[in-house]
Amino acid sequence: MTRETRHGDTAGVTPSASGATAALARFVTQRRGSLPSDVLTTVKLHILDTLGCQVAFARLPWSRAAWRYAAEARTPGPATISYYGAPASVEMAAFVNASFTHGFEMDDTEMRSASHPGAVVVPAALAAAQRHGSSGAELVAAVAVGYEVMVRVALSAVGMMRRGFHTTAVAGPFGAAAAAAALWSLDDVRTAHALGIAASHASGITEHSVSGGSVKRVHAGIAARSGIESVRLARAGVTAPEGALDGRRGLLRAVADDPGMPPSGLGEHFELLTTGLKPYCCCAAQHTVIDAVAQLQNEHPRLTPAAVRRVRVLQNDREADAVGLIVEPADVTSAQFSAAFGIALRLVRNANGFDDYMNARLDDEELLAVARRVTYERAPAASPLPGDGPCRVSIELEDGSVLGTEVLGARGTSASPMSESDVIAKFRSLADEPLGEERAGRVVEIVMNLERLPDSNRLVRHLVARSEDAASSPDIAV
């Protein structure tokens, strides 16, 4: 590394111009202008989808735990905690709002990397934008670069999932740092250091998919806060190794056996366009399975829960490990990571939405009877199924007949994208009740015209609950 001019009282160092971290930093600093029209539209839809999840899931038990944590920490500042309307530091607002968003498995998903960029990047960007009163156009651009950096880091180490790492938690700090660095106008050098520092924040395990627990709900929050902290540390003069990401002992080699190179194609195409939105409130690995069962239901009216003898699901190792291990879930988190339970909900309740998982009784014998009839099989590693989270589903009926289908890309992914009206309808289904119909409608109007908004704070003011909860304090002793 070479010496750079001093920043204040701290001597900085310039990361190698050829390194992955420096390449990502240059992309962040050079992508502050206008976006291609398809990217602009897509960014706004993902922001809207993220905000719907954020306000809808703010009242869940683990979300209220995050809110209690914030209230106890007492970190006033320029940013706002959604739904409750409480002022907070940029870091704390990013943490809590990201935790809300990732709180119930309905936030957007990049299927190849199994990452959730919106839950991390949008809350971090919006909190950072509040700090400087950034415009809507600046916010949109920052979110776009945050998505690109996070997804490309995630795609460079997809093997991390085999080691038990949670992709969103590992790659998320990079996306949050990129968005904040863009909004706070860091130069190439400090942006590279911020991204390098983010590598030391990157962490998170996936044991939740086996034995439950609610900590997974705050992984996006930890990542969002870590990205903001990385930027603040870089601004203060903390430096990072030039190989923090792709060096011999860098993050990518630490978490995966077969790491790639994240800068590939930067500025030429946007990975945001491959990031899907979720119509179902469960792990995205089982969305093709639910689509397959729904398709068979539509085609065969005789397919009822009582008629099912056995359900066989074939998926690749990654999906089988994520959603094929749990048959009788112990809590709602494990229920959302159980394809067997998801199939049961589809066959018995004909739905896999927010209310279906929230109101499902985990000891419901009607659901469990169906779940116990589901068996998982793995596609050969040498010849995996093609597509994004693909599956083959075969349902044997009591009369001996067999129904089967294959789905290679779930509804909501780039293989079968949700329309703008679909996304708005999903947002309204999530936000109308907590915000009220009038305020929810105003949020739609603002977000869909975000590039013309002079101050992002005007959006945040509408993300507060219509009820007394907006001003309520959590039940803690402080």
C-alpha positions as CSV (number, residue, x, y, z in Angstrom):
1,M,0.0,0.0,0.0
2,T,1.1,3.6,-0.7
3,R,0.8,6.6,1.5
4,E,-2.0,9.1,0.8
5,T,-2.3,12.7,2.0
6,R,-3.3,13.0,5.6
7,H,-7.0,13.3,6.6
8,G,-7.1,15.5,9.6
9,D,-4.6,14.0,12.1
10,T,-4.7,10.5,10.6
11,A,-2.4,9.2,7.8
12,G,-4.4,7.3,5.3
13,V,-3.3,4.6,2.8
14,T,-4.4,4.2,-0.7
15,P,-5.7,0.7,-1.6
16,S,-4.2,-0.9,-4.8
17,A,-6.0,0.4,-7.9
18,S,-6.2,-3.2,-9.2
19,G,-7.9,-4.7,-6.1
20,A,-11.5,-5.7,-5.8
21,T,-12.2,-3.3,-3.0
22,A,-10.8,-0.4,-4.9
23,A,-12.8,-1.4,-8.0
24,L,-16.0,-1.4,-6.0
25,A,-15.1,1.9,-4.4
26,R,-14.6,3.5,-7.8
27,F,-18.0,2.2,-8.9
28,V,-19.7,3.7,-5.9
29,T,-18.1,7.2,-6.3
30,Q,-18.7,7.3,-10.1
31,R,-22.3,6.1,-10.0
32,R,-23.9,9.1,-8.4
33,G,-25.6,10.4,-11.5
34,S,-28.7,9.3,-13.4
35,L,-29.7,5.6,-13.7
36,P,-31.0,3.7,-16.8
37,S,-34.8,3.9,-16.9
38,D,-35.4,0.2,-16.2
39,V,-33.0,0.4,-13.2
40,L,-34.7,3.6,-11.9
41,T,-38.2,1.9,-12.0
42,T,-36.9,-1.3,-10.4
43,V,-35.1,0.6,-7.6
44,K,-38.3,2.4,-6.7
45,L,-40.4,-0.8,-6.7
46,H,-37.8,-2.4,-4.4
47,I,-37.8,0.6,-2.1
48,L,-41.6,0.5,-1.9
49,D,-41.6,-3.3,-1.2
50,T,-39.0,-2.8,1.5
51,L,-41.0,-0.1,3.2
52,G,-44.1,-2.2,3.2
53,C,-42.3,-5.0,5.0
54,Q,-40.8,-2.5,7.4
55,V,-44.0,-1.0,8.7
56,A,-46.0,-4.2,8.6
57,F,-43.5,-6.2,10.7
58,A,-42.6,-3.5,13.2
59,R,-45.0,-4.9,15.8
60,L,-43.8,-8.5,15.8
61,P,-42.3,-9.8,19.0
62,W,-38.7,-9.8,17.8
63,S,-39.2,-6.4,16.2
64,R,-40.5,-4.9,19.4
65,A,-37.4,-6.4,21.1
66,A,-35.3,-4.4,18.7
67,W,-37.4,-1.3,19.4
68,R,-36.9,-1.9,23.2
69,Y,-33.2,-2.3,22.6
70,A,-33.1,1.1,20.8
71,A,-35.2,2.8,23.5
72,E,-32.9,1.5,26.2
73,A,-29.8,2.6,24.3
74,R,-31.2,6.2,24.1
75,T,-29.3,7.3,21.0
76,P,-31.1,10.4,19.7
77,G,-30.2,11.7,16.3
78,P,-31.4,12.9,12.9
79,A,-32.9,9.6,11.7
80,T,-36.2,8.0,12.4
81,I,-37.4,4.6,13.6
82,S,-40.2,3.6,11.2
83,Y,-43.7,3.0,12.5
84,Y,-42.9,4.4,16.0
85,G,-41.7,7.7,14.7
86,A,-38.9,7.9,17.3
87,P,-35.7,9.9,16.6
88,A,-32.5,7.9,16.6
89,S,-28.9,8.0,15.5
90,V,-28.2,7.0,11.9
91,E,-26.7,3.7,13.1
92,M,-29.6,2.8,15.4
93,A,-32.3,3.7,12.9
94,A,-30.6,1.6,10.2
95,F,-30.4,-1.3,12.7
96,V,-33.9,-1.2,13.9
97,N,-35.6,-0.5,10.5
98,A,-33.5,-3.2,8.8
99,S,-34.5,-5.6,11.5
100,F,-38.2,-4.7,11.0
101,T,-37.9,-5.2,7.3
102,H,-36.2,-8.7,7.6
103,G,-38.6,-9.6,10.3
104,F,-40.9,-12.0,8.5
105,E,-39.4,-13.5,5.4
106,M,-41.2,-11.3,2.8
107,D,-38.4,-8.9,1.8
108,D,-36.7,-9.1,-1.6
109,T,-34.3,-11.9,-2.5
110,E,-31.4,-12.3,-5.0
111,M,-31.9,-16.1,-5.5
112,R,-28.4,-17.0,-6.9
113,S,-26.8,-15.7,-3.7
114,A,-29.8,-16.2,-1.4
115,S,-29.2,-12.7,-0.2
116,H,-31.8,-10.0,0.9
117,P,-30.3,-6.7,-0.3
118,G,-33.4,-4.5,0.2
119,A,-33.7,-5.2,4.0
120,V,-30.1,-4.0,4.5
121,V,-29.5,-1.3,1.9
122,V,-32.8,0.6,1.9
123,P,-32.9,1.2,5.7
124,A,-29.2,2.1,5.8
125,A,-29.6,4.5,2.8
126,L,-32.7,6.2,4.2
127,A,-31.1,6.7,7.6
128,A,-28.0,8.1,6.0
129,A,-30.1,10.3,3.7
130,Q,-31.9,11.8,6.7
131,R,-28.6,12.9,8.1
132,H,-27.9,15.3,5.3
133,G,-31.4,15.9,3.9
134,S,-30.5,14.1,0.7
135,S,-32.8,14.3,-2.3
136,G,-34.9,11.5,-3.6
137,A,-32.7,11.3,-6.6
138,E,-29.6,10.9,-4.4
139,L,-31.3,8.3,-2.3
140,V,-32.3,6.2,-5.4
141,A,-28.7,6.3,-6.7
142,A,-27.3,5.3,-3.4
143,V,-29.7,2.4,-3.1
144,A,-28.8,1.3,-6.6
145,V,-25.1,1.2,-5.8
146,G,-25.7,-0.5,-2.5
147,Y,-27.6,-3.3,-4.2
148,E,-24.9,-3.8,-6.8
149,V,-22.0,-4.0,-4.2
150,M,-23.9,-6.2,-1.8
151,V,-25.1,-8.7,-4.5
152,R,-21.8,-8.9,-6.2
153,V,-20.0,-9.6,-3.0
154,A,-22.6,-12.2,-2.2
155,L,-22.3,-13.8,-5.6
156,S,-18.5,-14.0,-5.2
157,A,-18.8,-16.4,-2.3
158,V,-22.0,-18.4,-2.8
159,G,-20.1,-21.3,-1.2
160,M,-20.4,-19.6,2.2
161,M,-23.8,-21.2,2.6
162,R,-22.2,-24.6,2.7
163,R,-20.2,-23.5,5.7
164,G,-23.3,-22.2,7.5
165,F,-22.8,-18.5,6.9
166,H,-25.9,-16.3,6.3
167,T,-25.3,-14.4,3.0
168,T,-27.3,-11.4,4.0
169,A,-25.4,-10.9,7.2
170,V,-22.0,-11.4,5.5
171,A,-22.5,-9.3,2.4
172,G,-24.9,-6.8,3.9
173,P,-22.3,-4.5,5.5
174,F,-20.8,-3.9,2.1
175,G,-24.1,-2.8,0.6
176,A,-24.9,-0.5,3.5
177,A,-21.4,1.0,3.5
178,A,-21.6,1.6,-0.3
179,A,-25.0,3.4,0.0
180,A,-23.9,5.5,2.9
181,A,-20.6,6.4,1.2
182,A,-22.4,7.5,-1.9
183,L,-24.8,9.7,0.1
184,W,-22.0,11.2,2.2
185,S,-19.8,11.8,-0.9
186,L,-16.7,9.9,0.3
187,D,-13.9,9.9,-2.2
188,D,-12.4,6.7,-3.8
189,V,-9.9,6.2,-1.0
190,R,-12.2,6.5,2.0
191,T,-14.9,4.5,0.2
192,A,-12.4,1.7,-0.3
193,H,-11.4,1.8,3.3
194,A,-15.1,1.8,4.4
195,L,-15.7,-1.3,2.2
196,G,-12.5,-2.9,3.6
197,I,-13.6,-2.2,7.2
198,A,-17.0,-3.7,6.3
199,A,-15.1,-7.0,5.7
200,S,-14.2,-7.1,9.4
201,H,-17.9,-6.7,10.3
202,A,-19.2,-9.4,8.0
203,S,-20.6,-12.4,9.9
204,G,-23.7,-14.4,10.6
205,I,-24.7,-18.1,10.8
206,T,-27.7,-20.1,9.5
207,E,-28.3,-22.4,12.4
208,H,-31.7,-20.8,12.7
209,S,-32.8,-22.9,9.7
210,V,-32.2,-26.0,11.7
211,S,-33.1,-25.2,15.3
212,G,-34.9,-21.9,15.2
213,G,-34.4,-18.8,17.3
214,S,-35.3,-15.1,16.4
215,V,-31.7,-13.7,16.0
216,K,-31.9,-14.3,12.3
217,R,-34.5,-11.5,12.2
218,V,-31.9,-8.9,13.3
219,H,-29.1,-10.1,10.9
220,A,-30.1,-7.4,8.3
221,G,-30.1,-4.9,11.1
222,I,-26.6,-5.8,12.3
223,A,-25.4,-5.6,8.7
224,A,-27.0,-2.2,8.1
225,R,-25.6,-0.7,11.2
226,S,-22.2,-2.2,10.5
227,G,-22.1,-0.6,7.1
228,I,-22.8,2.8,8.5
229,E,-20.2,2.3,11.2
230,S,-17.6,1.3,8.6
231,V,-18.2,4.6,6.8
232,R,-17.9,6.6,10.0
233,L,-14.7,4.8,10.9
234,A,-13.2,5.5,7.4
235,R,-14.2,9.1,7.6
236,A,-12.4,9.3,11.0
237,G,-9.2,7.9,9.5
238,V,-9.3,4.2,10.2
239,T,-7.8,2.3,7.3
240,A,-8.3,-1.2,5.9
241,P,-6.0,-3.7,4.2
242,E,-6.1,-3.5,0.4
243,G,-7.0,-7.3,0.3
244,A,-9.7,-7.1,2.9
245,L,-12.1,-8.6,0.3
246,D,-10.1,-10.7,-2.1
247,G,-6.7,-11.1,-0.5
248,R,-5.0,-14.3,0.6
249,R,-6.6,-13.9,4.0
250,G,-9.5,-11.7,2.9
251,L,-13.2,-12.3,3.5
252,L,-14.0,-14.2,0.4
253,R,-11.4,-16.9,1.0
254,A,-12.4,-17.0,4.7
255,V,-16.0,-17.8,4.0
256,A,-15.9,-19.9,0.8
257,D,-13.6,-22.4,-0.9
258,D,-14.3,-21.1,-4.4
259,P,-14.5,-17.3,-4.3
260,G,-15.0,-15.2,-7.4
261,M,-14.4,-11.6,-8.2
262,P,-17.1,-9.1,-7.3
263,P,-16.3,-6.2,-9.7
264,S,-17.1,-8.2,-12.8
265,G,-19.5,-6.3,-15.1
266,L,-19.8,-3.3,-12.8
267,G,-21.5,-0.4,-14.6
268,E,-22.4,-2.7,-17.6
269,H,-25.4,-4.5,-16.2
270,F,-27.2,-4.2,-12.9
271,E,-27.7,-7.3,-10.7
272,L,-30.6,-5.4,-9.1
273,L,-32.6,-6.4,-12.2
274,T,-32.2,-10.1,-11.2
275,T,-33.3,-9.5,-7.6
276,G,-36.8,-10.9,-7.0
277,L,-39.8,-9.8,-4.9
278,K,-41.6,-12.3,-2.7
279,P,-45.3,-13.0,-2.9
280,Y,-45.1,-15.6,0.0
281,C,-44.1,-15.0,3.6
282,C,-41.4,-17.7,3.9
283,C,-37.9,-18.6,2.8
284,A,-37.5,-18.0,-0.9
285,A,-35.9,-21.5,-1.4
286,Q,-39.4,-23.0,-1.1
287,H,-41.3,-20.5,-3.4
288,T,-41.0,-22.7,-6.4
289,V,-42.3,-25.6,-4.3
290,I,-45.4,-23.5,-3.3
291,D,-45.8,-22.4,-6.9
292,A,-45.7,-26.1,-8.0
293,V,-48.3,-27.2,-5.5
294,A,-50.5,-24.2,-6.4
295,Q,-50.3,-25.1,-10.0
296,L,-51.3,-28.7,-9.3
297,Q,-54.2,-27.5,-7.2
298,N,-55.5,-25.3,-10.1
299,E,-55.1,-28.1,-12.6
300,H,-56.6,-30.9,-10.4
301,P,-59.6,-30.0,-8.2
302,R,-59.4,-33.5,-6.6
303,L,-56.1,-32.5,-5.0
304,T,-57.3,-32.0,-1.4
305,P,-55.4,-32.5,1.8
306,A,-57.3,-35.7,2.5
307,A,-56.5,-37.1,-0.9
308,V,-52.7,-36.8,-0.4
309,R,-50.8,-39.9,0.4
310,R,-47.3,-38.6,-0.1
311,V,-45.5,-35.5,-1.5
312,R,-42.0,-35.8,-2.9
313,V,-39.9,-32.7,-3.5
314,L,-36.7,-32.7,-5.4
315,Q,-34.4,-29.7,-5.1
316,N,-30.7,-28.9,-5.2
317,D,-28.6,-29.2,-2.1
318,R,-28.7,-25.5,-1.3
319,E,-32.5,-25.4,-1.2
320,A,-32.8,-28.8,0.5
321,D,-30.5,-27.6,3.2
322,A,-32.4,-24.3,3.7
323,V,-36.0,-25.6,3.7
324,G,-36.0,-29.4,3.6
325,L,-34.8,-30.2,7.1
326,I,-37.8,-29.2,9.2
327,V,-41.1,-31.1,9.2
328,E,-42.6,-30.1,12.5
329,P,-41.5,-26.6,13.3
330,A,-40.8,-25.5,16.9
331,D,-41.5,-21.8,16.3
332,V,-42.7,-19.4,13.6
333,T,-39.1,-18.9,12.3
334,S,-38.6,-22.6,11.7
335,A,-42.1,-22.8,10.2
336,Q,-41.0,-20.3,7.5
337,F,-38.0,-22.4,6.8
338,S,-40.0,-25.6,6.5
339,A,-41.2,-26.5,3.0
340,A,-43.2,-29.3,4.5
341,F,-45.1,-26.8,6.6
342,G,-45.4,-24.4,3.6
343,I,-46.9,-27.2,1.5
344,A,-49.3,-28.0,4.3
345,L,-50.4,-24.3,4.5
346,R,-50.9,-24.2,0.7
347,L,-53.0,-27.4,0.6
348,V,-55.0,-26.8,3.8
349,R,-55.3,-23.0,3.9
350,N,-54.6,-22.3,0.2
351,A,-52.3,-19.4,1.1
352,N,-48.8,-18.6,2.4
353,G,-49.1,-14.9,3.3
354,F,-48.3,-12.8,6.4
355,D,-51.5,-13.6,8.3
356,D,-51.3,-17.3,7.4
357,Y,-47.9,-17.8,9.1
358,M,-48.7,-15.4,12.0
359,N,-52.0,-17.1,12.8
360,A,-51.0,-20.7,12.2
361,R,-51.0,-23.0,15.2
362,L,-47.8,-25.1,15.1
363,D,-49.6,-27.9,16.8
364,D,-52.5,-27.9,14.3
365,E,-52.9,-31.6,13.6
366,E,-54.5,-30.9,10.2
367,L,-51.4,-29.0,9.0
368,L,-48.9,-31.4,10.7
369,A,-50.6,-34.5,9.1
370,V,-49.9,-33.1,5.7
371,A,-46.4,-31.9,6.6
372,R,-45.5,-35.4,7.7
373,R,-46.3,-36.8,4.3
374,V,-43.6,-34.6,2.6
375,T,-40.3,-36.2,1.8
376,Y,-37.3,-34.4,0.4
377,E,-34.8,-35.7,-2.2
378,R,-31.7,-34.0,-3.5
379,A,-30.8,-33.6,-7.2
380,P,-27.4,-35.1,-7.9
381,A,-24.6,-32.6,-7.4
382,A,-23.2,-33.5,-10.8
383,S,-26.4,-32.7,-12.5
384,P,-28.4,-30.1,-10.5
385,L,-31.7,-28.7,-11.5
386,P,-31.3,-25.5,-13.6
387,G,-32.9,-22.2,-12.6
388,D,-33.4,-20.1,-9.4
389,G,-34.3,-22.3,-6.5
390,P,-35.9,-24.9,-8.9
391,C,-37.9,-27.9,-7.9
392,R,-39.8,-31.0,-9.0
393,V,-42.8,-31.9,-7.0
394,S,-44.6,-35.2,-7.2
395,I,-47.9,-35.8,-5.3
396,E,-49.2,-39.4,-4.9
397,L,-52.9,-39.5,-4.1
398,E,-54.7,-42.1,-2.1
399,D,-56.2,-43.6,-5.3
400,G,-52.7,-44.4,-6.5
401,S,-52.5,-41.6,-9.2
402,V,-49.5,-39.3,-9.3
403,L,-49.5,-35.6,-10.1
404,G,-46.3,-33.9,-10.9
405,T,-44.7,-30.7,-12.2
406,E,-41.5,-28.8,-12.4
407,V,-40.9,-25.1,-11.6
408,L,-37.5,-23.6,-12.4
409,G,-38.2,-20.0,-11.3
410,A,-40.7,-18.8,-8.7
411,R,-43.2,-16.0,-9.2
412,G,-41.6,-12.7,-8.3
413,T,-38.2,-13.7,-9.7
414,S,-36.8,-12.5,-13.0
415,A,-38.2,-15.7,-14.5
416,S,-41.7,-14.6,-13.6
417,P,-41.6,-11.0,-12.3
418,M,-44.3,-9.2,-10.4
419,S,-45.7,-6.2,-12.2
420,E,-45.7,-2.7,-10.9
421,S,-49.4,-3.1,-10.0
422,D,-48.5,-6.4,-8.2
423,V,-45.9,-4.7,-6.1
424,I,-48.2,-1.8,-5.2
425,A,-50.9,-4.2,-4.3
426,K,-48.5,-6.1,-2.0
427,F,-47.4,-2.9,-0.4
428,R,-51.0,-1.8,0.3
429,S,-51.8,-5.3,1.7
430,L,-48.9,-4.8,4.2
431,A,-49.1,-1.0,4.9
432,D,-52.7,0.0,4.8
433,E,-53.5,-1.3,8.3
434,P,-50.5,0.1,10.2
435,L,-50.2,3.4,8.3
436,G,-53.8,3.9,7.3
437,E,-55.0,3.9,3.7
438,E,-54.5,7.6,3.1
439,R,-50.9,7.6,4.4
440,A,-50.1,4.4,2.7
441,G,-51.3,5.8,-0.6
442,R,-49.2,8.9,-0.1
443,V,-46.1,6.7,0.4
444,V,-46.8,5.0,-2.9
445,E,-47.1,8.4,-4.7
446,I,-43.9,9.7,-3.2
447,V,-41.8,6.5,-3.9
448,M,-43.0,6.2,-7.4
449,N,-41.9,9.8,-8.0
450,L,-38.8,9.6,-5.8
451,E,-36.4,11.1,-8.3
452,R,-38.3,14.4,-8.0
453,L,-38.4,14.5,-4.1
454,P,-36.3,17.4,-2.8
455,D,-35.7,16.0,0.7
456,S,-35.9,12.3,1.7
457,N,-37.3,13.4,5.1
458,R,-40.6,14.1,3.4
459,L,-40.9,10.3,2.8
460,V,-39.9,9.3,6.3
461,R,-42.6,11.5,7.8
462,H,-45.2,9.2,6.3
463,L,-43.8,6.0,7.7
464,V,-45.3,6.5,11.1
465,A,-48.2,4.4,12.4
466,R,-51.7,5.9,12.5
467,S,-52.4,4.6,16.0
468,E,-51.1,5.5,19.5
469,D,-48.3,3.1,18.9
470,A,-46.5,5.8,17.0
471,A,-45.8,7.7,20.2
472,S,-45.7,4.8,22.6
473,S,-42.6,3.7,24.5
474,P,-41.7,0.1,24.8
475,D,-42.3,-1.7,28.1
476,I,-38.9,-1.5,29.6
477,A,-37.4,0.0,32.7
478,V,-34.7,2.6,31.8
